[in-house]
Amino acid sequence: MDDVAVEDPSGEVQAVQTKSAAKTNPISNRSVELWKTINNWITAVRDGELKVESTTFNLHLGRERRGPIAESFRNASTANSVGAAVDKARAEFFTPKGNKLRAGIPEELGAILKVVFASENSKILQGIVTRFDLSFGAAYAYGELLDRLKTKFIDEDVAEDVLLHALGWVKKEIDNAIELDKPAVVSADKFRIELNAFRTRLKSRNYLPSFAGEPSLEQIELQKLRVFVRQLNLIESSDDQVLRAIADFLSARTDRVKWAEKGYVHSESLVEFENALRSLWLSHRDEVELDTGEDEIVRGRRLMLRCLLEHLTLQGMPVMPAFVCGCFHSLADKPLIGWHPRYEALLKIDQVSHE
């Protein structure tokens, strides 16, 4: 429905346009952003996507800014005050006679204003102004979210962990919906259930939570020349296997840092975990290499698959399979382990060819 929209069971909608306002003022009288926003709402109403009578039109800025017209719209509530606010705004840009734009109005802004103040949109504009709201953040969105969570029975000692999980979970839900060509909607009940369940698991502290979200396409592209990816190419891994390996590698790297920062895991435990992985790799490699009659690439694939199917604990707590896989790929990146029987020699050749 908008940048962000909240719909309650009664059908009331809060349509929210969000602006950072870090370097500009999106609600100054001549802000293109302000009038584009209002124009977008007019279009949405005209097209039947939003209903004036059941929608609150909220313009939310990341920090406080001043804007006489926007503020007058927010303060107008009665038919008379709304009409007066709209007329005053119109007089700011148009001459009293002839309905022409005043001199000095930029071309882009002028084109938008002509649509917003067109006579056929007058009723819609007045309806939007009647239900217009203006709100501001404190310029620290993360801190605001964290403080809000602490008022919702989320214990302070786990609030940040819950917030990081919530951000990743919401993004995953929205991305999945978009991929399936469904509305990017998250149920409030489903959101609360997810956060409460995650909080309960955190409080029991019998596992290590992941703080890594889905990597972006840009992040994935940046990893494609890494050593562990070259190792995967040596055994002719599929594109899907490479993408999954990069995601696991990035996820494991993020979690190792977060767990150490939060004191969930001691640095020596991470070293012990990597040593355990390398021991498993040695055992699997020795077993796979017993069959030297098998093709080298097949032996490499078999070795990798056996390693990536391992289940381990860290400080006595279970970790996600993706973390184990990501740590194996981290070792392959150093490279303390490899998949192809002759990985060390082949990597040197591959490096020379790239140079």
Beta strands, then each sheet from edge to edge (+ up, - down):
strand 1: 4-7
strand 2: 13-19
strand 3: 55-61
strand 4: 132-136
strand 5: 313-314
strand 6: 317-318
sheet 1: 1+ 2- 3- 4-
sheet 2: 5+ 6-
end
